């Protein structure tokens, strides 16, 4: 049962040194959009990325995140080299999804500048992701390696983005909720409480619940329950672990609570859901 070909990756493309000559006129920018996300790491050279409201100069060490559906263009002015990962963020492993739940503006290109050491780290991580993705037959180990490799690049992006936001003017509601999301995604399977989250981020429980619900659409507690159910579904689909074991692994304190929340979310029991997936 341990198959892992449900991948979140659409494609991985490497681009080699080239430039576009001004003689191409209006076509100097290669403009397009796509219904998936894009993460691009520029390794050498220089160029520009554009959107309807932006024109961003990029070079070696830039990590660029482009939301789905955003019309954008790019042009190389100094021969460049890099790699682009195309993926569906809503199919990412749960630990990696927090970046796309708060503060992820869908009408803008997001771009950060890595230092040399972290650029090398990002390149190695994306290279490992590419090697596992290209394997003909995947397994749960391969899927986990892909998750860790991609999550490394995402965390690097988020670290630099958070640092730049703090440097520009401190924490606002959006950045606080984003940090809370990061904590929840990292520890959803533990007995993490709203009180603990509120204390860590120096806000009251009531204020955290209010701001979280306004920005995310559900309460912090319900968000954690939803993550546990989603992780349980992955384990039901990808492994032959006992349902009681899965219930404990994803953080439910009893099998009966797990069954209740699962039936409420999916309309059927975990056992029935697993049988449907096997068909």
N, C-alpha and C positions, 0 to 999 in steps of 0.2 A: 504493500500500500504506500510505501514511502516514495512517492513520485513528487516532483517539485517543478512541474512545467507550467505552472499557473502564472508565469512571470509578469512582473510589473514593467519590464523593459520592452520597448517597441523596437528600438534599433540603437546601435552605437556606431558613430561615424567619425573617422579621423580625417582632418583636412590638412593638406600639405602646402608648402609655400607657393603662393601665387598672388598676383595683384590684378585689379581691374583698371584698365586704362581710361582716362577721362574721355577718350574718343567714343566710349560707349554711351555718353550723354545721359539721358534719363535712366538708363539701365545700369548706371554705376552701382546702385544699391540693389542687391538681390532681395526683393520683397516677397513675403509670403506669410501664411499663418497655418497652424495645424491644431488638431483637436487633442493634443497631448502636451505635456510639459517638456521643457528642454533645459538641460544643465550643460553648459559649455565651459571648458577650461582652455584658456589661451596659454600656450607654452612659449611661443616665440613670435616676434613681429608686432605690428600695430594695425589698428583699423578702427572702425566705428560700428556701433549697433544703433539702430534708430527704431522708434515707435512713433505713433501720431503726436506724442507730447514730449519725446526725448530724442537726444542725439548724444550718445555716450562714447567717448574715446576709450578704447581698450588696448591692452598690451599684455606682455608676459605676466602671468600670475593672476590675471583677472578670472574670477569665477562668476558666470553669468547665468541667471535663472529667468526663464521666460515662461509665463503662464500660458495655458491652452487658450486658443482663440484670439490671441493678441496678434494683430498684423504688425510685422516687424521686418527690418531689413538689416543687411550688414555689408560692409565693404572693407577690403584689406588695402592699406596704404603702404605698409612695409611688409614684405612677404611673411605670412604667418603660418603657424603650425599649432594644432590643438586637437581636441576631441570633444564631441557632442554626444550626450546621452539623452535619448528621447524615451519618456516614461509616462505612465499614468499615476498621478500622485494618490488617487483614491484606491489604488491597488497595492500601494507600498505596504511592507510590514508595519505593524502598529507602532513600533518603537520609532519609526522614521516619519510618521505622518504629522507630527505636531507643527512642523514648519508651515504647513499649508492650511491651518485652521484658524489662525489669528494673525492679522497684520500682513497677509499675503494678498497684496493688491493685484487684481487681475487685469488692470489696465496699464501696467507699468513693467518695464524690464528692471530686474533687480540685479545689481552688480556690486561685488566686493573685490578688494585687492588683497591677495594672500602674500605673506612674506616668502622668501626663497625656500625655507625649510618646509613650510606648509604647502607650497606649490608642489614640491617633490612628493610630499605625503599624499596629496590629492591625486597626483598623476599615478602613483603606485596603486592607490585604492581603485581608481577607475580602470587601470590596467588589469587588476585582479578580477574586477567585476566583468570586464570584457571576456577574459579567458573562461570564466565559469559560464557565462551566457552563451558562448559559442560551442560548448560541449553538446554533443548530440543527445545524450541521455542524462537528464538531471536526477538528483536524489535530494533527500532532505538536507544532507551536508552541503551540497552545492548551493541549494537555496539559501541556507544560513550564511555561507561565505558571501554570496551576492548581497544579502541584506546588510551584513557587517561592512562590506566594502562600500556600498552606496551610502549607508548611514554615516560612515566616516566623512565622506565628501559633504553630505548635508549638514553634519554637525560643524565642520569647519566653516561652511557658509554662514550658519547661524551664529557661531561665535563672533565672527568678524562683523556681521550685521548688528548684533546686539552691542558690541563695543562701540561701533560708530554711532548708534542711536544714543547711547549713554553720553558719549563725548559731545554730541550735538545739543543735548538739553535735558538729560536725566530721564527718569522713568515716568511714563504715563500709563493710563489704564490698559492700553493695547499691549505695551511691553510687559506689564505685570502679568496679564492673562497669558501672554505667550510663554513666560517663564513658568507659570503654573501648569500650562499644558505640557511643557517639556518634562516637568517633574512627574505628572500623571502618566505620561506615556512610558517613562522609564520605570515606574513603580506601580503600575495599575494592578498587578497581581499580588501586591502586598496589602497589609491592612492600613493603607494610607488614609488619613482623615482630613476633612475640610479644616478642622481646627489646626492641624499640623501645617497645612498649606498656608493658611491665613497668618499664623504666627511667623512662619519663615519669611513671608513677604511683607510683614509689618502692616497688615490690614485687618479689619475686623471680619469675623466669619460672615456676618450679614452683608457687609459691603462686597466681600469676595463672591458670595453667591449671586448677589444682584448684578455685579459687573460681568461675571462669567456668563450668566444666563442671557444678558443683553447682547454680548458679543458672540457667544457660541450657539445660543439657542436652547440649551438645556442646562440643568444644574450640574455642578461639579460631581456630585454623587451619581447622578444618572449617566453622566459622561463616562465615569469609571466602569459602571455596570455595562454600558454599551461596548467598551473596549474588551472587557472580560468575555462577553458573549462572542465578539468577533474573533478573539484569540481561540476560544473554545471551538468555534466552527473550523478554524484552520487546523487545529489538532484532530478534530473528528474526521476531517477530510484527508489529511496527510499521514496520519498515524493510525495504528491499531490499539492505542492505549485505551484502558477501561474508562468508561464515562465518569466514574467516581474519581479516578485519578486525575482526569482532565479538570473536573470541577475544582479540586483542591489546587491544582497547578495554576489555574488562572485567577485564583484569589477568593473563591466563594467559600464561606465558612461551613456550609453544609450542602449535601447533594440535593436536598429538597429545595433550598433557596435557588440553586443553580437551575433545577428543572422549572421552577416557577418563572424565573426571569427569562429562560430560554423559550419557553412556550409563549410567554407574553410577547417576545420579540419576533419569533418565527412562526408561531401558530401550531407547531408540532413539537414533539419531544426530541431531545438530542438523538435518541436511538432511531426514531423515524427519519430524522434529518440525515443521519449518516447513511441509512439504507437508500434514501433517495440519491445521495451523491454517488454511491457505488453503482447505481444503475446507469 
